[in-house]
Amino acid sequence: MGSKVTRRRFLAGGAAAGVVAAAAKKLRAAASTGSNAPALIAGSTARPVIVGSWNAAKFTNGGPHTAIVEAFERLARGDDVLDALIAGVNIVELDPEDDSVGYGGLPNADGVVQLDASCMHGPKRRAGGVAALEGVRTPSLVARSVMDTTDHHLLVGRGAQEFARRMGFKIEDDLNTERSRRLWLEWKRRTDPSHYPDPASRAAAGERARREMVALGLLNAESIRGTIHLSGLNARGEIACVTTTSGLEWKIPGRTGDSPILGAGSYVDNAVGAAGSTGRGEANLYNLSSFFMVEQMRQGRHPKDAAIAAFARVRASTVEKRLLNQRGQPSFQLKFYALDRQGRHAGVAMYGGPDVNYAVATEEGAKLLPMEAILEGSAAD
């Protein structure tokens, strides 16, 4: 976000750090008294840690905690690692102020909100995902239900919605908010109403409208290709991750990005670590970057080095002129998050800046850290 840190936000951030630190203190105290709180695994140096996208440390949906604080507090009290992460992202999925996730997410070209999500449980070696899901505000919970109750990983479209209905999820006719619907109408006004001219003019019209709306303050440049990702490690050395999104704003109906795809939007190996991504999904899908990062960490690389290596593959595979800026560099933003079993973590972005951060929660509290930038300047340069 481009907003300044106000006194209220600063104090709220301090309070969040206090909640996380208090939760960690309870965990240590419980462990010392022999309670059922998660104990450190024998010979392990792991400490509970959660890493994720910047919005995990911003939105609260009117409650007391951000996503990353909620997730860490649950982790510290002994909740299952994936349950803790999903409870965290549910806050953002339900918050209409975040227009890249869940309820109030920017809709597709027809004005319909379609949601994608995936989750992966390291200890169980199981995963679940949904794509192009309509009518359910918390797709991460539906993805978890796919993982827990079926022999499949991915359900899509109407089948995913019918599955959610049978699992007891409330199906709503429309997940637009007044704001998301107004922004969609503004986008439609600025583009060809027939919507399917030749590919070059369609892409140019869509990008022109997007940049105009960012310049006018109608859209936030970071959040329009947002998504929320969380990876977490508990005191037992167990790892999980979850990624959930409303996808590319005003996408062709049915478009699915990287978020619900194992190895792309997220990936876990409980013996190694976890990785996830936000940003341009197509660039990530070509390279299965989350899987690649975990494999790099398996070979002993630090999470930051693993992410840098993944970006090298993305840059090498980005050759179409329409995806390159005037400097011949990728004209899109992409962000990677990596966490290994030792608790080391990194956030690496294609382009950096003062507001390009990732969220971290440890025993010391919750905070935003600057992401390592691969390229100088911005995607639009």
N, C-alpha and C positions, 0 to 999 in steps of 0.2 A: 504494500500500500504506500501511497505517497504522502499520507498525512503525518503531521508532526506528532511527537510523543507529548501529549498533554499531561498536566499534573494528575488528572484523574486516572489516565491510562498508566502513568508511572506508578501511582499508588496501587492500582489494581494488579500490576505486574509484581510488585513487592509482596502483596498479599498472596498471590498465586505461588510464588516461591516459598512463602512460609507454609502453605498447605502441603506442598511437596516435601519440604524438609521435615515437617511434623509427621507425615506419613512414613518417611524413611526412619525416623526416630522410633516410631511405634514398631516398625518391622524389626529393628535391631533389638529393642527391648523384649519383644515377644520371643525372638530367637534365643536370647540369653536366658529366658525363664523356661524354655523347653515347650512352648505352646505349639499350636499347629500352624503358625506362620511359616512361610517358606524359608527354609534354611539354605545356606550356601552349600553347594555340592562339594564333596570331598576333593580337596586339592585344587579347587577352582578359585580364581581371583575375580570372578564375575561379580558385578554389583548391578542392581536393577537400573535399567536405562531405557528411555524411549526417545526415538528421533522421528521427525516428520516434517511435513510442509508447514510453511509459515502460518497458515490459517488455523492450524491446531493450537496456536498460542494466542489467537485473537477472539474468535467467536464463542459466545457463552449461551446463546438462545435465552437470554434473560435469567440464567441461573448463576450460581456462585463460581463455577469453574469453567475454564477453557477445556478443550478436548484433551490436551496433553496432561493437564493437571488431574482431570478426572481419571484418565487411564493410569497414571502413575499411582494415584491414591488406591485404586483398586488392585493394582499390581502389588503394592506394598502390604496390603492386608491379606494377600494370599489368593486372590481370584485367579482363575485360569488366565494365562497370558493373552490368549486371543479374545476371551470375553472382555478383558480390561480394555484392549485396544478398540474393540467394536463399540463398547459403551462410550469411549471417547469420541469416535467419529460420528456417533449418533447425534451428538450435540450439534455438530456442524451440519449434518444432513437435515436436521429439523429447524435450523436457523435460517429464516428467509433473507437475512442480511448477506449471507454468502451466496452469490449468484453463480457459483460454479459447482455446487454440490446439492443434491437432494431437493427438498421443497424450495421453490423459488429459483431453482437453477435455470439458466438461460435456455429457452426451448430450441427445438429444431426449426427448420425452414417453414414448417407448417404450423408453428406455434405450439407444438406438443412437447412437453418435457419427457425425455427418455433418459433413463438412468442406467449406469453400468457400475459394477462393483466386483471385487474378488477378495478372498481371504485365504490364508494358508497357515496351517497349524504345524509347527515344526515337530513336536514330539509325536503327534499322531500320523504325521506324513500324509495329511489329507488336505484337500482344498475345495473351495466352491466358488462359483461365479454366476453372475447374471448380466445380460446385456439387453439394451433397448427395452428395459422394463418400464412400463407406464403405471401410474396410479399408486405407487407405494413410496412413501417418503424415506424409508430407511432400507435401501437396496443392500447394504452391508449385512443386515440381519437375514435377508432372503438368501444371500450368498452363503451365509453360515448354515442356514437350513438346508440348502442344496448339499453342502458338505456333510452335514450330520445325518440326513435322512435318505439320501439317494446314493446310487452307485455311479453318479456322473459328476463332472466338474462344472459344466457350463450349460445353463438354460437361457434361452433368448426369446425376446418378443412376447407374443401372445401366450406361448407355452410357459414362459417364466411368470407371467402375470397369473395364469390359471393355477400354476403351482403355488404361488404366494397365497392366492385365495384359499386353496385347499389346506394350506398350513395355518390359516387363521389370520392372515394379515388383512388389514383394512384396505380396500381398493377404492381410490377416489377418482372422480371423473377428470379432474384437472389439478395438476400440481403447480400451475402458474400462480404467482402472486400478482398484485396490481402492478408492482414494479417490473417484474419479468415480462408481463404481457405488454406493458407500455414500451419497454425497450425493444421487444420483438416488432411491434407496430412501427416504431421509429426506423428500425432496420429495413423493414419492408418498404417503407416510404422512400428510402434512400437507394434502393436497388431495383433492378428490373422486375416488375410485378409478374412477368411470366416465369421468372426464376430459372429457366433452363435455356439461356442463350448459348452461344458457343463457349467452350470451356475457358478460353482466354478472357473474354469480356466478362463472364460470370465471376471469375476469380478476381479480376480487377475491380469490378463493382462492389463485391463483398468486402474486399480489403479496404477500398476507399471509404465505404460506409463505416467500417469498424474504426478506422483511424480518425475519421471525423467525430465519431461519438466519443472516442477516448479524449480527443482534443477539447471537446466541449464539456468534459467531466461527467458524461453520462455513463461511461464505462471505466473501470479500472484496468489498466494495461496488464497488471499481474494476474488479476482474478478471472479475466474472460477465458483464459486457458488454464484455469485453476486446477481443481481436484484436491482431495486431501489424502495423504498417505501417512500411515504410522507403522513403524517397526518397533518391536519391544523385546527386551531380554529380562527375564526375572532372575531371582536369586538362586533358582535351581539350575540355571543355565539353559532354560527353555526359551525358544524364540518363536515369534509369530509376526504376521504382518497383515495389513488390510489397506486397500485402496478403493475409493469410491468417488464418483463424479457424475455430473450431468453432461459431460463430454464437450466437444467443440460447439461453441455457440452457433446457433442457426445452421446446424449441419444438415446434410441430406438425410431425410428420415430413414432410420435403420442403420446409419453409420455407427460403427463400433470402433473405438480406439484401443489403446493398449491396456487401460485400467483393468478390464476383466480377464485379461489373457495371462495365464501363468508364464513366467519367464520374461514378460514384458513389463506390465504395470507393477508387478511385485513377484518376489520369489524368496523362498526360505529353504535352507538346509540346516537342520538343527545342530549338526556337527560343525557348521562353518559360520553361518550368519544369514542376514536378510538384506534385501535391497528393494527399492521401489523408485517410481518415476512420476513426475508431473510435467506438463507441457505438451509439445506436439507429439501426439501418440503415434502417428504414422512413422516418424523418424525413429522412434523407439522400437516399433514393431519390426522394422527391417533388420534390426540388430539383436533383438531379444536381450536388451541391455541388462535387465535385472538378473537373469540367469548368468549372463557373462560376468557381471560383477561378483556374484557369489562364487563362480568358478575361479576368478582371479584371487579372491580371498582364500579359497581352498589351497591355492599354491603359495600362500603366505604373504600376499600383498596386503598392505594397510588399506582400509576402506577408501581412503582418499585416492590412493594410487589405483585401486580397482576402478573407481569412477572415472578417473582421468583416462584410463585405458579404454573404457567403454565409449567415452566421448571421441577418442581418436577414430574408432570404428564408425561412429555417426558422421563425423566430418568426412571421412573417406567415402562414405556411401551417399553423400548428398551432392549430386552432380547435375540435377536438373536446374536450368537457368532460373526458372520461376521460383526456386527455393534458395536462391543466392542473392545477397545484397550487392551493392556497387563495389564492395571490396572483394567480392568472390567468396564471402563467408556465409554460413547458413543464416537465412533471414527469419529465423524463428528462435524462441526460447525453449529450453529443455533443462530440467533439473533432476538430479539423481540424489538418492539418499541411501547410505550404506551403513550397516552395523554388523560387527563381527562378534563371535562368541566370547571374546575377551572384554566386550563392552566398548571397544574403540568404534568411533563413528565419524561420518563425514557427510557434508552437504556440498555438492559441486554443481555449478550451473554453466550453461553455455555462455551466458553474459552475466556480469555482476552489476553492482550498484549499491547505493546506500540502503535501498529497501529490498534487496535480494538476500533473504535470510532463510534459515531453517530452524525448527523448534527442537529443543532438547530438554528432557527432564531427567535429573539424577538425584542422588541424596542431597546435593547442594541446592536444589531448587529447579525451577523451570525458567528457561530463558530463550531468547532468539540469538543465534550466532550467524555471522556473515558467511555466505556461501563462497567457496573457492570458484573463481571465474576462469573459464578456459580461454575465452577470447576477450580482447579489449573492445571498448565501444558498446554499441547496442545492435540488436538485430536489424534495425531499420537503417543503420548507417550505410 
